[in-house]
Amino acid sequence: MHWAVAAPFTITTEDRWLAPFVPGDAHDFSMVPRRGTEVSWHNRKSRRAGPRDWARHLAQSHEACRIARRTQGGVITVFPQLAATTGLEKRASRGRFPVLAWFFDTEIDTPLRLAASRAALARVDRFVVHTRCEREVFSRILHLPIDRFSFVPLQYGGDIETDPIDEDDPFVFTTGSGFRDYPTFFEAIGRLGYRTVVCSGERALAGTAPPPCVEIRNDLTRREIHQMMRRARLNVLPMQTQGITAGGITIVETFRHGRGLVSTDRPGLEDYLFDDKNALLVPPGDPGAMASAIEAVWTDPCLRQRLDDGAADFALQLTDEAAGAALGDLLDQLAGR
């Protein structure tokens, strides 16, 4: 069966996404390029898509649906905005093609957005979420059967950096913008005074007061972020408890690079973080507990190695190969195989 893939990161038709990792030859794929440019998540002024974003999503999903109708195939979307615009197109055109929404991770926080989401997403046949708790949450709030929601672990399949820990000038590293608790982190790291590098944007850091030991970097490329993950003596994931879940991309990319974490213990991360195995977990909003965990990993190379080894072992479930196999199973189901 032929599948048109609409993803906001697709630049040309030569991009492949997970297509090469789907086993067998029962399915083939065409990538639908986006229009315009994407703004870095760290540097966005708002978490929500704006009018230009929606115009781009509508155009991309329209082309994907056109391909699905022409080939009698289906559509795969990546990220919830394209799932919504594709669902609208399918509903308006009374399309019969299947739609699979990969990486369905969103916050529906107003009655108007909820009503619009229910209308737009009713015609999506399968949603792939990356935490088990999202299956129940989205099924309930969207009024859709829970069997439309499938849990597949989030994956990272890009280049793996190999930089050693920088022991000549050791540092703590943290990155990300979604539901981060930088005030608690800054209070914790300020007590310790360890050299720290933070890669985040103005929106996530607004109103915070970094201590003198912290260097803010919002200009790092993705590869440079991965190199910093490798070079850091330890990586920290400070989280708020708002939202359904958050921090998944940072967890997966840190683990795939063979590094463990000190992390806030918040709902929605229990599929990935296991205390004293691949992470040290601390209560939300507790700078004392976070400082103690950071100090433990900073000063104990055996603990640090154990967490790194646990992260690397768990990361074997977070590869493109694993995600491609899961995607193939879901496509077989939608194709009626």
N, C-alpha and C positions, 0 to 999 in steps of 0.2 A: 504494500500500500504506500502511496506517496503522501508525504507530510510537508507542508509549508511551515517553516519555523520563523516566528517573529520574536526577536529579542532586541532590547534597546542598545545592546553593545555590538550588534551586527553591523559591520561597515560595508562589506562587499559580499557578493554571492559566493565567493571562494571561502568565506569563513565556514568552519565545520561544526563548532559547538560539540555536542556529544555524539553526533552522527557516526563517527568512525568506531565508537565503542559499543554500539548496539549489535549484539551477536546475530549472525545469520544474514540472509539476504531477502527477508520477507518485507522489509521496509526500505524506502529510499527517501531522500530529503532534499529540499531546496531552501536555501537561506534567503530571507527577505530583508534587504538592507534598510536601515533606518534613514531618515532624512535629517539633515542638520547635525549638530554636535551635542554631545552630552556634557553636562557640567559635573565636575568632581563632586561626589557625595559630601566630602568634607567641607567643600566651599559653597554648597547651596545655602541660601539664606532661609529657606523654608523646607520642611520635610515633605510638603505636598507638591504635587505636579501643578505647574501653571498652565495658562492657555496655550502657549507655544508647545509645551510638552504634550498636551492632549491632542493638539492638531497633528503633531508628528506621530503619535500613537495611532490616531484614527487612520492616517494615510497608510501606515505600515500594516495595520490589521486589515484594512480594505484590500490591499494587494495580496495578503496571505489568504484571505477568504476567496478572492478571485481565482487564485491558483488551485485551491481545494475544490472549487466547483468545476473548474476545467479538467482536473485530473481525476475527479471523483475520489478524492483523498480526504485528508483532514488537516487540522491546524494545531501546531504546538506553540504556545506562548510562554514567554519567560518574564516573570514579575507581574504583579497584579493589575497594573494599569492596562497592559496589553490584553490581559484576560478580559477585562471589562469592555474595552473597545471591540474586541473580537466577538464577545457575547452579544453586544448590541447589534453588530453587523449581522450576525447569524440570526438574531431575533427579527430584525427589520426585513431581511431578505427571505425569511422562512427557510433558511438553509437546513439541510439534513446531514451535513458533514460533521464528524466528531471533532471536538475541541478538547485538548488536554492543556491545562494551565500548570506549568512547572514553576517552582519557587513562588508559591502563593503565600506571601508574607506581608500583611498589611494591618493598619489600624483604622477601624471604622468608629469614629468617635462622636458623630453627631447624627440626629435622626434623619436629616436630609441625605447625608452620605450613606446611611444604612439603607434607606429606601431606594436610592439610586443603585447601590451595589446589588441589592436583591433583584432588581429589574434587569440589570446588565448581566449578572452572572448565572441567572436561572438556566440558560441554555448551554453552559459549560458542562461537559460530560464527566470530566475527572480533574480534580485538583491535587497537585503534589505539594505537600507541606513537609517541612524539615524538622518538626518536633511533633511528638505524639499528642501533646496537649492541644495543638492547633486543630487537630481533627475534630475534637469535641466542641471547641469554641466556635469555629467557623460553621460547623453543621448547625449549631444552635442559633447563632445570630443571623445566618443567611437563610434559615428555614429550608435546608437541603439535607437529604439523607446522608448519614455519616459514611456510607459505603462509597460516596463520591469522592471522599478524601483519603488519599494514600500517603503514608509516611515513608519517605526515602531520606536517608542521611544526606546532609549537604556535602558536596564534594569540592575539592580543588585539584585540578589536573595540570596546572601550569608548571613552569620551570621550578626546580627545587634548588635553592641556594645552599652553599656548603661552607659559608664563613664560620670560622671558629669563634668562641667567646673571646671578646676583647679583654683579656686579663691585665693588659698594661694600663688601661683606662676604663674600668668596668662601669656599667650603667644599667639602670632599670629602663624598660621600654613599655609604653602603652600606646595604643592607637584606636581610632574609631570615634564615631559621633552619635550613634543611635542609643538613646537612653543611658548615656554614660554618667557616672557619679564622680566627676572630677573634684568637687569640693572635698568629699571624704578622702579621696586619693591624695590630694595636695596636703591635707592636714596630716595624713599618715606619713607620707614621704618627707614632709617638713620636719617631723620629729626625728627622722633617721639621718637626714642630710645626704643621702646617697645621690650621686649624679643621676639625673633622670632626663629622658627624652620623651616628649609627648607629641604624637602626630594626630592633630585633630583640627577642626575648623572653628571659626568665630562663633557659630551658632551654639556648638556644644560647650564652648569655653566661656560664653558670655557670663559676666558677673562673678567669675572665679578669681582667686588671687594666688597664682603659682608662687611657691617659695623660691628663694634664690638658687636652690640646687636644680631647678627645673628649666629645661630648654624647650621652647615650643617650636615645632616644625610643622608647617602645613604645606610644604612645597615638595614633599617626598613622592617619588614615583612608586608604583606598586612594587617594582623590583627592589627599590631602595627600602621600602617598608619590610619586605621579606629579609633583606640583608640585615636590617636592624634587629629583627626578631632573632636571627641567628647569632648576631654579635653580642646581644644583651646578656648580662649575667642572669637576669630573669625577666619574664614578661608578666604584666599585670592587666587584669580586666576588671575595672571598677564599674559596677552597674547599679542603676536605679531599679526599683521594682515595678515601675509603670510599664504599660504595654503588655501584650501577650507574651512576647519573647523578644530577645535582641542579643547581639553579640556573636551570632552563629558564624559569620564569615571570618571574624577575627579568631575564633576558637579553631575552626577547621584549618585555616592557613597557618596558624601557629603550630598546631599539632602536625600538620603535613611537613613542616620544616623541623620536626623533631624536638620541639621545645614545649615544656609544660607551662602551667600558669598558676599564678595566685589570682583568684577570682572571687567576686561577690557570689554568694549562694542565693540565687533568685529563681523563681519559678520559670520553667521553659527551657532550662539548660540541663535538666537531669538526663537527657539522652546522650550527652557528650561529656559532662564533667563528673568525675568520680573522685571523691575526697581521698587524699593521700595516695592516689594511684597515678592520675595524670594532672592533678591540680590540688592546691590547698584552698579550701573554700572557707570564706569568712562571712559573718552575718552582714546584712545590708546596713549601711550608714554607721558602721562601727570603725572609726579610724584607729582605735587602739588595737583591735583584732587584726586589722589589715596591716598595721605596722609590724605586729608580732610575726605574722605570716611572711611578710617580705623579708624581715630580718632573719627568720629561720632559713629560708631558701638562699639568701645572700651569703650566709655564713657557713652553710653546711653543704659541701660539694657532693656528699653521698646522697643526701635528700634531693638535691638538684638533679643529679644523674638519674635517680629513680623516677622522678616525675617526667624527665625528658624521655626515658625509655618507655614509660607507660603511655605517653602521648604518641610516640612513634608507632607503638604496637596498635593503639586504637585507630590511628590514622590509616591503617590498611583497609578500613571500612569506608574511607572518605575519598576514594580515588575515582577518576573518570571511568575506569573499568567497572567498578561496582555500580556507579550511577547508570552507566550505559546498559548494564544487564537489567537493572530495575526498570529503566525506561522501556526496554524491549518487551518485557513482560506486560507492562501497562498498554503498550501499543497493540500487542497481540489481543488483549482483552477488548480494546475499543474496535479493532478490526473484525472481531467475531471469530477469531481463530481458535 
